[in-house]
Amino acid sequence: MQGFFERVYTVVKEIPCGKVATYGDVARLCGNARMSRQVGWALHVNPQPGVIPCHRVIFSDGSLSTGFAFGGKDVQKNLLLSEGVEVSKDYKVDLKKYRWEI
């Protein structure tokens, strides 16, 4: 049986290039919608950067993470832009347009 962090990594690997999911979306897919903060903790210690695309996980209001674990919100923004995800000047993504439909 997988632990919670492993379930997070499995779900995040499924987020397609050019799409985003919220911490709450990932928590719900892992079996507990109330564990979005724990999703953040799991991604902060991502054991496989580049393999587990944690840059595709954002806040429920479309904001990028202020503490993106691998270089800050500018790095997260650039990673998303490179995948075709538009990010506004105030570091937000249009969830209606880019949210991964599960």
C-alpha positions in Angstrom: 0.0 0.0 0.0 1.3 3.4 -1.0 1.8 6.1 1.6 0.2 9.5 1.2 3.3 11.2 -0.3 3.7 8.4 -2.8 0.1 8.8 -3.9 0.7 12.5 -4.3 3.7 11.8 -6.6 1.6 9.3 -8.6 -1.2 11.8 -9.2 1.1 14.7 -10.0 2.9 12.6 -12.6 -0.5 12.3 -14.4 -1.0 16.0 -14.8 -0.6 16.6 -18.5 1.9 19.1 -19.9 0.1 22.4 -20.5 -2.3 21.8 -17.6 -2.4 22.6 -13.9 -4.1 21.2 -10.8 -4.6 22.7 -7.4 -3.3 21.4 -4.1 -6.9 20.5 -3.2 -7.4 18.7 -6.5 -4.4 16.5 -5.8 -5.5 15.9 -2.2 -8.9 14.8 -3.4 -7.5 12.4 -6.0 -5.3 11.0 -3.2 -8.4 10.2 -1.2 -8.6 13.1 1.3 -9.7 16.5 0.0 -8.7 18.1 3.3 -5.0 17.3 3.0 -4.0 20.0 0.5 -1.4 21.3 3.0 0.2 17.9 3.1 0.3 17.8 -0.7 2.4 20.9 -0.4 4.7 19.3 2.1 5.1 16.2 -0.2 5.9 18.4 -3.2 8.4 20.5 -1.1 10.5 17.3 -0.7 9.9 16.0 -4.3 12.4 13.2 -4.6 12.4 13.4 -8.4 12.4 17.0 -9.7 11.9 17.0 -13.4 10.1 13.6 -13.2 7.4 14.7 -10.8 6.2 17.9 -12.3 5.4 19.8 -9.1 5.4 23.1 -11.0 2.0 22.1 -12.4 0.4 22.3 -8.9 -0.9 25.7 -7.8 -3.2 27.4 -5.3 -7.0 27.3 -5.6 -7.2 30.9 -6.7 -4.8 30.3 -9.5 -1.7 31.7 -7.8 1.7 30.2 -8.1 3.5 29.0 -5.0 5.4 31.7 -3.2 7.8 29.1 -2.0 8.2 27.0 -5.1 10.7 24.4 -3.8 13.1 24.6 -6.8 13.8 28.2 -7.3 10.8 30.4 -6.5 7.7 31.5 -8.3 9.7 33.0 -11.3 11.1 29.5 -12.0 7.6 28.0 -11.7 6.2 30.7 -14.0 8.9 30.0 -16.6 8.3 26.2 -16.4 4.6 26.7 -17.0 5.2 29.2 -19.8 7.4 26.7 -21.5 4.5 24.3 -21.5 2.1 26.9 -23.0 0.4 27.8 -19.8 -0.2 31.6 -19.6 0.8 33.2 -16.3 -0.3 36.8 -15.5 2.0 39.5 -14.3 0.6 38.9 -10.8 1.6 35.2 -11.1 -1.8 33.7 -11.6 -3.1 31.0 -14.0 -6.6 31.0 -15.5 -8.0 27.9 -13.9 -11.0 27.9 -16.3 -8.6 27.6 -19.2 -5.7 25.5 -17.8 -7.1 23.3 -15.0 -6.7 19.6 -15.6 -10.2 18.1 -16.0 -10.2 14.9 -14.1 
